[in-house]
Amino acid sequence: MSQAQQFLDQIKQDVSFFYKVQTLGRDVEAIVSFAAEQGFTFTTEEFMEAVRVTRSTREMSLSASELAALENEASDAPTQEAVDKHQWLDEFED
């Protein structure tokens, strides 16, 4: 797993870490610099590739969970943190 993907996984797992990163907005160079300060070393290109992979994986996962919810006629509402993380990832354009 790449350092960039590990960084995104840390964002997924640690809400306070995510909110620190979120303050950097869409400034990929600032995010890469912050990541390096935290021990994650990767390029801006590697970060954007990890974002693309994460978005793609998330879309497949959402489709599967939506299908399961329809089959079970039950759906859990996402937490605000989950919504914030998804919106943050969506801000990065290909």
PDB file of N, CA, C and O in Angstrom, chain B, residues numbered from 101:
ATOM      1  N   MET B 101       0.857  -1.173   0.000  1.00  0.00           N
ATOM      2  CA  MET B 101       0.000   0.000   0.000  1.00  0.00           C
ATOM      3  C   MET B 101       0.904   1.237   0.000  1.00  0.00           C
ATOM      4  O   MET B 101       1.882   1.309   0.745  1.00  0.00           O
ATOM      5  N   SER B 102       0.563   2.186  -0.833  1.00  0.00           N
ATOM      6  CA  SER B 102       1.382   3.389  -0.948  1.00  0.00           C
ATOM      7  C   SER B 102       1.249   4.264   0.303  1.00  0.00           C
ATOM      8  O   SER B 102       0.281   4.160   1.057  1.00  0.00           O
ATOM      9  N   GLN B 103       2.233   5.114   0.496  1.00  0.00           N
ATOM     10  CA  GLN B 103       2.194   6.069   1.609  1.00  0.00           C
ATOM     11  C   GLN B 103       0.988   6.999   1.488  1.00  0.00           C
ATOM     12  O   GLN B 103       0.371   7.357   2.491  1.00  0.00           O
ATOM     13  N   ALA B 104       0.657   7.385   0.263  1.00  0.00           N
ATOM     14  CA  ALA B 104      -0.491   8.266   0.046  1.00  0.00           C
ATOM     15  C   ALA B 104      -1.777   7.561   0.454  1.00  0.00           C
ATOM     16  O   ALA B 104      -2.650   8.171   1.070  1.00  0.00           O
ATOM     17  N   GLN B 105      -1.899   6.283   0.117  1.00  0.00           N
ATOM     18  CA  GLN B 105      -3.091   5.525   0.503  1.00  0.00           C
ATOM     19  C   GLN B 105      -3.139   5.340   2.013  1.00  0.00           C
ATOM     20  O   GLN B 105      -4.216   5.398   2.608  1.00  0.00           O
ATOM     21  N   GLN B 106      -1.999   5.120   2.635  1.00  0.00           N
ATOM     22  CA  GLN B 106      -1.944   4.999   4.088  1.00  0.00           C
ATOM     23  C   GLN B 106      -2.383   6.306   4.746  1.00  0.00           C
ATOM     24  O   GLN B 106      -3.079   6.297   5.761  1.00  0.00           O
ATOM     25  N   PHE B 107      -1.970   7.420   4.161  1.00  0.00           N
ATOM     26  CA  PHE B 107      -2.376   8.737   4.660  1.00  0.00           C
ATOM     27  C   PHE B 107      -3.892   8.889   4.581  1.00  0.00           C
ATOM     28  O   PHE B 107      -4.521   9.327   5.545  1.00  0.00           O
ATOM     29  N   LEU B 108      -4.487   8.531   3.440  1.00  0.00           N
ATOM     30  CA  LEU B 108      -5.945   8.610   3.298  1.00  0.00           C
ATOM     31  C   LEU B 108      -6.646   7.648   4.260  1.00  0.00           C
ATOM     32  O   LEU B 108      -7.718   7.963   4.776  1.00  0.00           O
ATOM     33  N   ASP B 109      -6.055   6.492   4.500  1.00  0.00           N
ATOM     34  CA  ASP B 109      -6.627   5.558   5.470  1.00  0.00           C
ATOM     35  C   ASP B 109      -6.600   6.157   6.871  1.00  0.00           C
ATOM     36  O   ASP B 109      -7.541   5.975   7.644  1.00  0.00           O
ATOM     37  N   GLN B 110      -5.527   6.870   7.198  1.00  0.00           N
ATOM     38  CA  GLN B 110      -5.443   7.538   8.500  1.00  0.00           C
ATOM     39  C   GLN B 110      -6.546   8.592   8.622  1.00  0.00           C
ATOM     40  O   GLN B 110      -7.153   8.751   9.681  1.00  0.00           O
ATOM     41  N   ILE B 111      -6.791   9.301   7.532  1.00  0.00           N
ATOM     42  CA  ILE B 111      -7.871  10.296   7.506  1.00  0.00           C
ATOM     43  C   ILE B 111      -9.214   9.613   7.768  1.00  0.00           C
ATOM     44  O   ILE B 111     -10.046  10.137   8.510  1.00  0.00           O
ATOM     45  N   LYS B 112      -9.423   8.451   7.160  1.00  0.00           N
ATOM     46  CA  LYS B 112     -10.682   7.721   7.345  1.00  0.00           C
ATOM     47  C   LYS B 112     -10.861   7.255   8.787  1.00  0.00           C
ATOM     48  O   LYS B 112     -11.977   7.242   9.307  1.00  0.00           O
ATOM     49  N   GLN B 113      -9.760   6.872   9.428  1.00  0.00           N
ATOM     50  CA  GLN B 113      -9.829   6.272  10.754  1.00  0.00           C
ATOM     51  C   GLN B 113      -9.838   7.288  11.891  1.00  0.00           C
ATOM     52  O   GLN B 113     -10.372   7.003  12.963  1.00  0.00           O
ATOM     53  N   ASP B 114      -9.264   8.455  11.681  1.00  0.00           N
ATOM     54  CA  ASP B 114      -9.056   9.410  12.771  1.00  0.00           C
ATOM     55  C   ASP B 114      -9.730  10.740  12.431  1.00  0.00           C
ATOM     56  O   ASP B 114      -9.235  11.509  11.607  1.00  0.00           O
ATOM     57  N   VAL B 115     -10.857  10.995  13.073  1.00  0.00           N
ATOM     58  CA  VAL B 115     -11.646  12.183  12.764  1.00  0.00           C
ATOM     59  C   VAL B 115     -10.863  13.465  13.036  1.00  0.00           C
ATOM     60  O   VAL B 115     -10.912  14.392  12.226  1.00  0.00           O
ATOM     61  N   SER B 116     -10.147  13.540  14.147  1.00  0.00           N
ATOM     62  CA  SER B 116      -9.391  14.767  14.452  1.00  0.00           C
ATOM     63  C   SER B 116      -8.286  14.992  13.420  1.00  0.00           C
ATOM     64  O   SER B 116      -8.001  16.132  13.054  1.00  0.00           O
ATOM     65  N   PHE B 117      -7.666  13.909  12.952  1.00  0.00           N
ATOM     66  CA  PHE B 117      -6.649  14.008  11.902  1.00  0.00           C
ATOM     67  C   PHE B 117      -7.287  14.531  10.618  1.00  0.00           C
ATOM     68  O   PHE B 117      -6.727  15.398   9.947  1.00  0.00           O
ATOM     69  N   PHE B 118      -8.456  14.000  10.282  1.00  0.00           N
ATOM     70  CA  PHE B 118      -9.169  14.462   9.094  1.00  0.00           C
ATOM     71  C   PHE B 118      -9.448  15.956   9.158  1.00  0.00           C
ATOM     72  O   PHE B 118      -9.214  16.670   8.183  1.00  0.00           O
ATOM     73  N   TYR B 119      -9.943  16.435  10.287  1.00  0.00           N
ATOM     74  CA  TYR B 119     -10.283  17.855  10.386  1.00  0.00           C
ATOM     75  C   TYR B 119      -9.041  18.755  10.288  1.00  0.00           C
ATOM     76  O   TYR B 119      -9.135  19.884   9.808  1.00  0.00           O
ATOM     77  N   LYS B 120      -7.884  18.261  10.740  1.00  0.00           N
ATOM     78  CA  LYS B 120      -6.635  19.023  10.556  1.00  0.00           C
ATOM     79  C   LYS B 120      -6.305  19.133   9.065  1.00  0.00           C
ATOM     80  O   LYS B 120      -5.939  20.201   8.573  1.00  0.00           O
ATOM     81  N   VAL B 121      -6.441  18.007   8.359  1.00  0.00           N
ATOM     82  CA  VAL B 121      -6.153  17.996   6.921  1.00  0.00           C
ATOM     83  C   VAL B 121      -7.170  18.846   6.173  1.00  0.00           C
ATOM     84  O   VAL B 121      -6.821  19.557   5.231  1.00  0.00           O
ATOM     85  N   GLN B 122      -8.416  18.772   6.589  1.00  0.00           N
ATOM     86  CA  GLN B 122      -9.482  19.502   5.907  1.00  0.00           C
ATOM     87  C   GLN B 122      -9.236  21.018   5.927  1.00  0.00           C
ATOM     88  O   GLN B 122      -9.637  21.722   5.000  1.00  0.00           O
ATOM     89  N   THR B 123      -8.586  21.512   6.968  1.00  0.00           N
ATOM     90  CA  THR B 123      -8.305  22.957   7.041  1.00  0.00           C
ATOM     91  C   THR B 123      -7.384  23.410   5.916  1.00  0.00           C
ATOM     92  O   THR B 123      -7.308  24.602   5.618  1.00  0.00           O
ATOM     93  N   LEU B 124      -6.686  22.471   5.292  1.00  0.00           N
ATOM     94  CA  LEU B 124      -5.781  22.803   4.189  1.00  0.00           C
ATOM     95  C   LEU B 124      -6.522  22.962   2.867  1.00  0.00           C
ATOM     96  O   LEU B 124      -5.947  23.404   1.873  1.00  0.00           O
ATOM     97  N   GLY B 125      -7.802  22.599   2.861  1.00  0.00           N
ATOM     98  CA  GLY B 125      -8.608  22.743   1.652  1.00  0.00           C
ATOM     99  C   GLY B 125      -8.132  21.834   0.544  1.00  0.00           C
ATOM    100  O   GLY B 125      -7.812  20.666   0.764  1.00  0.00           O
ATOM    101  N   ARG B 126      -8.091  22.402  -0.672  1.00  0.00           N
ATOM    102  CA  ARG B 126      -7.687  21.625  -1.857  1.00  0.00           C
ATOM    103  C   ARG B 126      -6.244  21.886  -2.252  1.00  0.00           C
ATOM    104  O   ARG B 126      -5.830  21.528  -3.355  1.00  0.00           O
ATOM    105  N   ASP B 127      -5.485  22.492  -1.382  1.00  0.00           N
ATOM    106  CA  ASP B 127      -4.085  22.801  -1.655  1.00  0.00           C
ATOM    107  C   ASP B 127      -3.258  21.518  -1.521  1.00  0.00           C
ATOM    108  O   ASP B 127      -2.773  21.186  -0.439  1.00  0.00           O
ATOM    109  N   VAL B 128      -3.110  20.813  -2.630  1.00  0.00           N
ATOM    110  CA  VAL B 128      -2.460  19.501  -2.610  1.00  0.00           C
ATOM    111  C   VAL B 128      -1.020  19.612  -2.112  1.00  0.00           C
ATOM    112  O   VAL B 128      -0.558  18.743  -1.372  1.00  0.00           O
ATOM    113  N   GLU B 129      -0.316  20.651  -2.498  1.00  0.00           N
ATOM    114  CA  GLU B 129       1.064  20.798  -2.027  1.00  0.00           C
ATOM    115  C   GLU B 129       1.114  20.965  -0.516  1.00  0.00           C
ATOM    116  O   GLU B 129       1.999  20.415   0.139  1.00  0.00           O
ATOM    117  N   ALA B 130       0.173  21.720   0.044  1.00  0.00           N
ATOM    118  CA  ALA B 130       0.118  21.889   1.498  1.00  0.00           C
ATOM    119  C   ALA B 130      -0.227  20.561   2.175  1.00  0.00           C
ATOM    120  O   ALA B 130       0.309  20.247   3.238  1.00  0.00           O
ATOM    121  N   ILE B 131      -1.115  19.788   1.565  1.00  0.00           N
ATOM    122  CA  ILE B 131      -1.487  18.480   2.114  1.00  0.00           C
ATOM    123  C   ILE B 131      -0.279  17.542   2.097  1.00  0.00           C
ATOM    124  O   ILE B 131      -0.016  16.842   3.075  1.00  0.00           O
ATOM    125  N   VAL B 132       0.448  17.533   0.988  1.00  0.00           N
ATOM    126  CA  VAL B 132       1.632  16.679   0.871  1.00  0.00           C
ATOM    127  C   VAL B 132       2.682  17.102   1.901  1.00  0.00           C
ATOM    128  O   VAL B 132       3.342  16.254   2.502  1.00  0.00           O
ATOM    129  N   SER B 133       2.835  18.398   2.102  1.00  0.00           N
ATOM    130  CA  SER B 133       3.784  18.908   3.090  1.00  0.00           C
ATOM    131  C   SER B 133       3.360  18.509   4.507  1.00  0.00           C
ATOM    132  O   SER B 133       4.180  18.054   5.304  1.00  0.00           O
ATOM    133  N   PHE B 134       2.073  18.684   4.808  1.00  0.00           N
ATOM    134  CA  PHE B 134       1.552  18.287   6.120  1.00  0.00           C
ATOM    135  C   PHE B 134       1.763  16.792   6.337  1.00  0.00           C
ATOM    136  O   PHE B 134       2.184  16.364   7.412  1.00  0.00           O
ATOM    137  N   ALA B 135       1.466  16.005   5.308  1.00  0.00           N
ATOM    138  CA  ALA B 135       1.632  14.553   5.400  1.00  0.00           C
ATOM    139  C   ALA B 135       3.083  14.198   5.718  1.00  0.00           C
ATOM    140  O   ALA B 135       3.346  13.328   6.548  1.00  0.00           O
ATOM    141  N   ALA B 136       4.022  14.874   5.056  1.00  0.00           N
ATOM    142  CA  ALA B 136       5.442  14.611   5.302  1.00  0.00           C
ATOM    143  C   ALA B 136       5.803  14.906   6.759  1.00  0.00           C
ATOM    144  O   ALA B 136       6.593  14.183   7.367  1.00  0.00           O
ATOM    145  N   GLU B 137       5.221  15.971   7.314  1.00  0.00           N
ATOM    146  CA  GLU B 137       5.460  16.299   8.723  1.00  0.00           C
ATOM    147  C   GLU B 137       4.941  15.193   9.642  1.00  0.00           C
ATOM    148  O   GLU B 137       5.444  15.007  10.750  1.00  0.00           O
ATOM    149  N   GLN B 138       3.938  14.467   9.171  1.00  0.00           N
ATOM    150  CA  GLN B 138       3.338  13.378   9.951  1.00  0.00           C
ATOM    151  C   GLN B 138       3.990  12.023   9.662  1.00  0.00           C
ATOM    152  O   GLN B 138       3.594  11.006  10.233  1.00  0.00           O
ATOM    153  N   GLY B 139       5.001  12.012   8.765  1.00  0.00           N
ATOM    154  CA  GLY B 139       5.722  10.780   8.462  1.00  0.00           C
ATOM    155  C   GLY B 139       5.274  10.049   7.210  1.00  0.00           C
ATOM    156  O   GLY B 139       5.726   8.936   6.943  1.00  0.00           O
ATOM    157  N   PHE B 140       4.379  10.674   6.433  1.00  0.00           N
ATOM    158  CA  PHE B 140       3.910  10.079   5.177  1.00  0.00           C
ATOM    159  C   PHE B 140       4.589  10.815   4.022  1.00  0.00           C
ATOM    160  O   PHE B 140       4.394  12.019   3.857  1.00  0.00           O
ATOM    161  N   THR B 141       5.374  10.109   3.230  1.00  0.00           N
ATOM    162  CA  THR B 141       6.066  10.763   2.126  1.00  0.00           C
ATOM    163  C   THR B 141       5.525  10.262   0.795  1.00  0.00           C
ATOM    164  O   THR B 141       5.536   9.066   0.503  1.00  0.00           O
ATOM    165  N   PHE B 142       5.050  11.216  -0.005  1.00  0.00           N
ATOM    166  CA  PHE B 142       4.533  10.926  -1.338  1.00  0.00           C
ATOM    167  C   PHE B 142       4.471  12.216  -2.139  1.00  0.00           C
ATOM    168  O   PHE B 142       4.558  13.310  -1.582  1.00  0.00           O
ATOM    169  N   THR B 143       4.320  12.079  -3.441  1.00  0.00           N
ATOM    170  CA  THR B 143       4.252  13.237  -4.330  1.00  0.00           C
ATOM    171  C   THR B 143       2.801  13.679  -4.501  1.00  0.00           C
ATOM    172  O   THR B 143       1.873  12.981  -4.092  1.00  0.00           O
ATOM    173  N   THR B 144       2.623  14.839  -5.105  1.00  0.00           N
ATOM    174  CA  THR B 144       1.265  15.314  -5.389  1.00  0.00           C
ATOM    175  C   THR B 144       0.562  14.356  -6.350  1.00  0.00           C
ATOM    176  O   THR B 144      -0.639  14.116  -6.224  1.00  0.00           O
ATOM    177  N   GLU B 145       1.303  13.817  -7.299  1.00  0.00           N
ATOM    178  CA  GLU B 145       0.721  12.874  -8.249  1.00  0.00           C
ATOM    179  C   GLU B 145       0.269  11.597  -7.537  1.00  0.00           C
ATOM    180  O   GLU B 145      -0.805  11.067  -7.819  1.00  0.00           O
ATOM    181  N   GLU B 146       1.096  11.111  -6.616  1.00  0.00           N
ATOM    182  CA  GLU B 146       0.725   9.909  -5.862  1.00  0.00           C
ATOM    183  C   GLU B 146      -0.509  10.172  -4.991  1.00  0.00           C
ATOM    184  O   GLU B 146      -1.361   9.298  -4.833  1.00  0.00           O
ATOM    185  N   PHE B 147      -0.598  11.376  -4.430  1.00  0.00           N
ATOM    186  CA  PHE B 147      -1.761  11.732  -3.626  1.00  0.00           C
ATOM    187  C   PHE B 147      -3.025  11.717  -4.481  1.00  0.00           C
ATOM    188  O   PHE B 147      -4.037  11.137  -4.088  1.00  0.00           O
ATOM    189  N   MET B 148      -2.965  12.352  -5.645  1.00  0.00           N
ATOM    190  CA  MET B 148      -4.141  12.409  -6.512  1.00  0.00           C
ATOM    191  C   MET B 148      -4.551  11.018  -6.992  1.00  0.00           C
ATOM    192  O   MET B 148      -5.741  10.735  -7.122  1.00  0.00           O
ATOM    193  N   GLU B 149      -3.585  10.160  -7.251  1.00  0.00           N
ATOM    194  CA  GLU B 149      -3.901   8.782  -7.643  1.00  0.00           C
ATOM    195  C   GLU B 149      -4.583   8.056  -6.486  1.00  0.00           C
ATOM    196  O   GLU B 149      -5.551   7.325  -6.701  1.00  0.00           O
ATOM    197  N   ALA B 150      -4.096   8.246  -5.279  1.00  0.00           N
ATOM    198  CA  ALA B 150      -4.721   7.613  -4.108  1.00  0.00           C
ATOM    199  C   ALA B 150      -6.143   8.135  -3.911  1.00  0.00           C
ATOM    200  O   ALA B 150      -7.037   7.377  -3.534  1.00  0.00           O
ATOM    201  N   VAL B 151      -6.353   9.425  -4.165  1.00  0.00           N
ATOM    202  CA  VAL B 151      -7.698   9.996  -4.071  1.00  0.00           C
ATOM    203  C   VAL B 151      -8.610   9.329  -5.097  1.00  0.00           C
ATOM    204  O   VAL B 151      -9.740   8.959  -4.777  1.00  0.00           O
ATOM    205  N   ARG B 152      -8.123   9.176  -6.327  1.00  0.00           N
ATOM    206  CA  ARG B 152      -8.929   8.530  -7.376  1.00  0.00           C
ATOM    207  C   ARG B 152      -9.293   7.096  -6.982  1.00  0.00           C
ATOM    208  O   ARG B 152     -10.439   6.675  -7.148  1.00  0.00           O
ATOM    209  N   VAL B 153      -8.321   6.352  -6.464  1.00  0.00           N
ATOM    210  CA  VAL B 153      -8.566   4.968  -6.054  1.00  0.00           C
ATOM    211  C   VAL B 153      -9.578   4.931  -4.910  1.00  0.00           C
ATOM    212  O   VAL B 153     -10.490   4.104  -4.909  1.00  0.00           O
ATOM    213  N   THR B 154      -9.415   5.816  -3.951  1.00  0.00           N
ATOM    214  CA  THR B 154     -10.324   5.860  -2.803  1.00  0.00           C
ATOM    215  C   THR B 154     -11.737   6.208  -3.242  1.00  0.00           C
ATOM    216  O   THR B 154     -12.703   5.605  -2.775  1.00  0.00           O
ATOM    217  N   ARG B 155     -11.859   7.185  -4.145  1.00  0.00           N
ATOM    218  CA  ARG B 155     -13.183   7.548  -4.644  1.00  0.00           C
ATOM    219  C   ARG B 155     -13.827   6.381  -5.375  1.00  0.00           C
ATOM    220  O   ARG B 155     -15.012   6.103  -5.189  1.00  0.00           O
ATOM    221  N   SER B 156     -13.056   5.706  -6.197  1.00  0.00           N
ATOM    222  CA  SER B 156     -13.567   4.569  -6.954  1.00  0.00           C
ATOM    223  C   SER B 156     -14.010   3.451  -6.019  1.00  0.00           C
ATOM    224  O   SER B 156     -15.083   2.875  -6.200  1.00  0.00           O
ATOM    225  N   THR B 157     -13.192   3.144  -5.029  1.00  0.00           N
ATOM    226  CA  THR B 157     -13.519   2.114  -4.051  1.00  0.00           C
ATOM    227  C   THR B 157     -14.758   2.504  -3.268  1.00  0.00           C
ATOM    228  O   THR B 157     -15.627   1.672  -3.008  1.00  0.00           O
ATOM    229  N   ARG B 158     -14.837   3.777  -2.893  1.00  0.00           N
ATOM    230  CA  ARG B 158     -15.987   4.266  -2.133  1.00  0.00           C
ATOM    231  C   ARG B 158     -17.260   4.121  -2.954  1.00  0.00           C
ATOM    232  O   ARG B 158     -18.290   3.700  -2.427  1.00  0.00           O
ATOM    233  N   GLU B 159     -17.202   4.463  -4.228  1.00  0.00           N
ATOM    234  CA  GLU B 159     -18.383   4.365  -5.079  1.00  0.00           C
ATOM    235  C   GLU B 159     -18.852   2.920  -5.189  1.00  0.00           C
ATOM    236  O   GLU B 159     -20.054   2.655  -5.161  1.00  0.00           O
ATOM    237  N   MET B 160     -17.915   1.983  -5.315  1.00  0.00           N
ATOM    238  CA  MET B 160     -18.296   0.575  -5.375  1.00  0.00           C
ATOM    239  C   MET B 160     -18.893   0.140  -4.041  1.00  0.00           C
ATOM    240  O   MET B 160     -19.879  -0.597  -4.010  1.00  0.00           O
ATOM    241  N   SER B 161     -18.300   0.591  -2.943  1.00  0.00           N
ATOM    242  CA  SER B 161     -18.770   0.235  -1.612  1.00  0.00           C
ATOM    243  C   SER B 161     -20.162   0.796  -1.360  1.00  0.00           C
ATOM    244  O   SER B 161     -21.027   0.109  -0.817  1.00  0.00           O
ATOM    245  N   LEU B 162     -20.376   2.052  -1.756  1.00  0.00           N
ATOM    246  CA  LEU B 162     -21.691   2.642  -1.569  1.00  0.00           C
ATOM    247  C   LEU B 162     -22.730   1.887  -2.383  1.00  0.00           C
ATOM    248  O   LEU B 162     -23.843   1.655  -1.910  1.00  0.00           O
ATOM    249  N   SER B 163     -22.383   1.511  -3.574  1.00  0.00           N
ATOM    250  CA  SER B 163     -23.329   0.773  -4.400  1.00  0.00           C
ATOM    251  C   SER B 163     -23.701  -0.546  -3.739  1.00  0.00           C
ATOM    252  O   SER B 163     -24.869  -0.935  -3.732  1.00  0.00           O
ATOM    253  N   ALA B 164     -22.713  -1.230  -3.186  1.00  0.00           N
ATOM    254  CA  ALA B 164     -22.971  -2.503  -2.522  1.00  0.00           C
ATOM    255  C   ALA B 164     -23.819  -2.304  -1.273  1.00  0.00           C
ATOM    256  O   ALA B 164     -24.737  -3.084  -1.021  1.00  0.00           O
ATOM    257  N   SER B 165     -23.525  -1.273  -0.490  1.00  0.00           N
ATOM    258  CA  SER B 165     -24.300  -1.042   0.735  1.00  0.00           C
ATOM    259  C   SER B 165     -25.713  -0.562   0.407  1.00  0.00           C
ATOM    260  O   SER B 165     -26.668  -0.906   1.103  1.00  0.00           O
ATOM    261  N   GLU B 166     -25.839   0.235  -0.658  1.00  0.00           N
ATOM    262  CA  GLU B 166     -27.174   0.662  -1.069  1.00  0.00           C
ATOM    263  C   GLU B 166     -28.006  -0.541  -1.510  1.00  0.00           C
ATOM    264  O   GLU B 166     -29.193  -0.636  -1.197  1.00  0.00           O
ATOM    265  N   LEU B 167     -27.376  -1.447  -2.232  1.00  0.00           N
ATOM    266  CA  LEU B 167     -28.067  -2.653  -2.665  1.00  0.00           C
ATOM    267  C   LEU B 167     -28.496  -3.487  -1.454  1.00  0.00           C
ATOM    268  O   LEU B 167     -29.626  -3.973  -1.397  1.00  0.00           O
ATOM    269  N   ALA B 168     -27.598  -3.646  -0.498  1.00  0.00           N
ATOM    270  CA  ALA B 168     -27.932  -4.408   0.709  1.00  0.00           C
ATOM    271  C   ALA B 168     -29.069  -3.739   1.472  1.00  0.00           C
ATOM    272  O   ALA B 168     -29.952  -4.418   1.995  1.00  0.00           O
ATOM    273  N   ALA B 169     -29.049  -2.409   1.535  1.00  0.00           N
ATOM    274  CA  ALA B 169     -30.110  -1.683   2.237  1.00  0.00           C
ATOM    275  C   ALA B 169     -31.449  -1.901   1.552  1.00  0.00           C
ATOM    276  O   ALA B 169     -32.468  -2.074   2.220  1.00  0.00           O
ATOM    277  N   LEU B 170     -31.455  -1.896   0.242  1.00  0.00           N
ATOM    278  CA  LEU B 170     -32.700  -2.139  -0.485  1.00  0.00           C
ATOM    279  C   LEU B 170     -33.208  -3.557  -0.240  1.00  0.00           C
ATOM    280  O   LEU B 170     -34.406  -3.782  -0.069  1.00  0.00           O
ATOM    281  N   GLU B 171     -32.284  -4.497  -0.228  1.00  0.00           N
ATOM    282  CA  GLU B 171     -32.680  -5.882  -0.001  1.00  0.00           C
ATOM    283  C   GLU B 171     -33.230  -6.074   1.409  1.00  0.00           C
ATOM    284  O   GLU B 171     -34.174  -6.835   1.619  1.00  0.00           O
ATOM    285  N   ASN B 172     -32.631  -5.377   2.371  1.00  0.00           N
ATOM    286  CA  ASN B 172     -33.049  -5.515   3.765  1.00  0.00           C
ATOM    287  C   ASN B 172     -34.100  -4.493   4.162  1.00  0.00           C
ATOM    288  O   ASN B 172     -34.641  -4.553   5.266  1.00  0.00           O
ATOM    289  N   GLU B 173     -34.391  -3.559   3.272  1.00  0.00           N
ATOM    290  CA  GLU B 173     -35.308  -2.458   3.537  1.00  0.00           C
ATOM    291  C   GLU B 173     -34.906  -1.683   4.783  1.00  0.00           C
ATOM    292  O   GLU B 173     -35.756  -1.203   5.533  1.00  0.00           O
ATOM    293  N   ALA B 174     -33.608  -1.569   4.990  1.00  0.00           N
ATOM    294  CA  ALA B 174     -33.098  -0.789   6.121  1.00  0.00           C
ATOM    295  C   ALA B 174     -31.852  -0.064   5.658  1.00  0.00           C
ATOM    296  O   ALA B 174     -31.071  -0.579   4.858  1.00  0.00           O
ATOM    297  N   SER B 175     -31.682   1.136   6.175  1.00  0.00           N
ATOM    298  CA  SER B 175     -30.513   1.917   5.795  1.00  0.00           C
ATOM    299  C   SER B 175     -30.042   2.737   6.984  1.00  0.00           C
ATOM    300  O   SER B 175     -30.836   3.417   7.634  1.00  0.00           O
ATOM    301  N   ASP B 176     -28.760   2.670   7.262  1.00  0.00           N
ATOM    302  CA  ASP B 176     -28.187   3.503   8.312  1.00  0.00           C
ATOM    303  C   ASP B 176     -27.771   4.827   7.709  1.00  0.00           C
ATOM    304  O   ASP B 176     -27.111   4.866   6.671  1.00  0.00           O
ATOM    305  N   ALA B 177     -28.153   5.897   8.352  1.00  0.00           N
ATOM    306  CA  ALA B 177     -27.747   7.221   7.887  1.00  0.00           C
ATOM    307  C   ALA B 177     -26.261   7.397   8.188  1.00  0.00           C
ATOM    308  O   ALA B 177     -25.794   7.013   9.260  1.00  0.00           O
ATOM    309  N   PRO B 178     -25.522   7.974   7.248  1.00  0.00           N
ATOM    310  CA  PRO B 178     -24.089   8.177   7.495  1.00  0.00           C
ATOM    311  C   PRO B 178     -23.878   9.242   8.570  1.00  0.00           C
ATOM    312  O   PRO B 178     -24.705  10.135   8.752  1.00  0.00           O
ATOM    313  N   THR B 179     -22.762   9.130   9.272  1.00  0.00           N
ATOM    314  CA  THR B 179     -22.421  10.138  10.270  1.00  0.00           C
ATOM    315  C   THR B 179     -21.996  11.415   9.567  1.00  0.00           C
ATOM    316  O   THR B 179     -21.638  11.391   8.389  1.00  0.00           O
ATOM    317  N   GLN B 180     -22.033  12.519  10.279  1.00  0.00           N
ATOM    318  CA  GLN B 180     -21.597  13.792   9.703  1.00  0.00           C
ATOM    319  C   GLN B 180     -20.125  13.720   9.302  1.00  0.00           C
ATOM    320  O   GLN B 180     -19.733  14.285   8.281  1.00  0.00           O
ATOM    321  N   GLU B 181     -19.311  13.030  10.098  1.00  0.00           N
ATOM    322  CA  GLU B 181     -17.893  12.887   9.777  1.00  0.00           C
ATOM    323  C   GLU B 181     -17.712  12.162   8.453  1.00  0.00           C
ATOM    324  O   GLU B 181     -16.866  12.543   7.644  1.00  0.00           O
ATOM    325  N   ALA B 182     -18.503  11.115   8.229  1.00  0.00           N
ATOM    326  CA  ALA B 182     -18.410  10.374   6.974  1.00  0.00           C
ATOM    327  C   ALA B 182     -18.810  11.258   5.805  1.00  0.00           C
ATOM    328  O   ALA B 182     -18.166  11.233   4.757  1.00  0.00           O
ATOM    329  N   VAL B 183     -19.863  12.033   5.978  1.00  0.00           N
ATOM    330  CA  VAL B 183     -20.305  12.953   4.928  1.00  0.00           C
ATOM    331  C   VAL B 183     -19.207  13.974   4.639  1.00  0.00           C
ATOM    332  O   VAL B 183     -18.902  14.246   3.478  1.00  0.00           O
ATOM    333  N   ASP B 184     -18.613  14.538   5.688  1.00  0.00           N
ATOM    334  CA  ASP B 184     -17.536  15.529   5.516  1.00  0.00           C
ATOM    335  C   ASP B 184     -16.358  14.936   4.752  1.00  0.00           C
ATOM    336  O   ASP B 184     -15.800  15.589   3.871  1.00  0.00           O
ATOM    337  N   LYS B 185     -15.977  13.710   5.081  1.00  0.00           N
ATOM    338  CA  LYS B 185     -14.847  13.066   4.406  1.00  0.00           C
ATOM    339  C   LYS B 185     -15.148  12.836   2.931  1.00  0.00           C
ATOM    340  O   LYS B 185     -14.292  13.067   2.077  1.00  0.00           O
ATOM    341  N   HIS B 186     -16.349  12.386   2.634  1.00  0.00           N
ATOM    342  CA  HIS B 186     -16.729  12.147   1.236  1.00  0.00           C
ATOM    343  C   HIS B 186     -16.739  13.459   0.461  1.00  0.00           C
ATOM    344  O   HIS B 186     -16.263  13.510  -0.673  1.00  0.00           O
ATOM    345  N   GLN B 187     -17.273  14.510   1.056  1.00  0.00           N
ATOM    346  CA  GLN B 187     -17.305  15.808   0.377  1.00  0.00           C
ATOM    347  C   GLN B 187     -15.895  16.335   0.160  1.00  0.00           C
ATOM    348  O   GLN B 187     -15.603  16.910  -0.888  1.00  0.00           O
ATOM    349  N   TRP B 188     -15.025  16.145   1.135  1.00  0.00           N
ATOM    350  CA  TRP B 188     -13.647  16.612   1.001  1.00  0.00           C
ATOM    351  C   TRP B 188     -12.962  15.904  -0.162  1.00  0.00           C
ATOM    352  O   TRP B 188     -12.302  16.548  -0.978  1.00  0.00           O
ATOM    353  N   LEU B 189     -13.114  14.589  -0.244  1.00  0.00           N
ATOM    354  CA  LEU B 189     -12.515  13.845  -1.359  1.00  0.00           C
ATOM    355  C   LEU B 189     -13.078  14.303  -2.700  1.00  0.00           C
ATOM    356  O   LEU B 189     -12.352  14.394  -3.690  1.00  0.00           O
ATOM    357  N   ASP B 190     -14.370  14.588  -2.722  1.00  0.00           N
ATOM    358  CA  ASP B 190     -15.014  14.999  -3.974  1.00  0.00           C
ATOM    359  C   ASP B 190     -14.540  16.353  -4.469  1.00  0.00           C
ATOM    360  O   ASP B 190     -14.729  16.681  -5.640  1.00  0.00           O
ATOM    361  N   GLU B 191     -13.925  17.148  -3.597  1.00  0.00           N
ATOM    362  CA  GLU B 191     -13.414  18.460  -4.013  1.00  0.00           C
ATOM    363  C   GLU B 191     -12.210  18.360  -4.940  1.00  0.00           C
ATOM    364  O   GLU B 191     -11.891  19.312  -5.651  1.00  0.00           O
ATOM    365  N   PHE B 192     -11.547  17.219  -4.933  1.00  0.00           N
ATOM    366  CA  PHE B 192     -10.365  17.054  -5.773  1.00  0.00           C
ATOM    367  C   PHE B 192     -10.804  16.605  -7.154  1.00  0.00           C
ATOM    368  O   PHE B 192     -11.429  15.557  -7.318  1.00  0.00           O
ATOM    369  N   GLU B 193     -10.470  17.404  -8.126  1.00  0.00           N
ATOM    370  CA  GLU B 193     -10.854  17.099  -9.496  1.00  0.00           C
ATOM    371  C   GLU B 193      -9.754  16.305 -10.166  1.00  0.00           C
ATOM    372  O   GLU B 193      -8.573  16.459  -9.854  1.00  0.00           O
ATOM    373  N   ASP B 194     -10.159  15.459 -11.087  1.00  0.00           N
ATOM    374  CA  ASP B 194      -9.186  14.653 -11.837  1.00  0.00           C
ATOM    375  C   ASP B 194      -8.422  15.495 -12.811  1.00  0.00           C
ATOM    376  O   ASP B 194      -7.562  14.984 -13.527  1.00  0.00           O
TER     377      ASP B 194
END
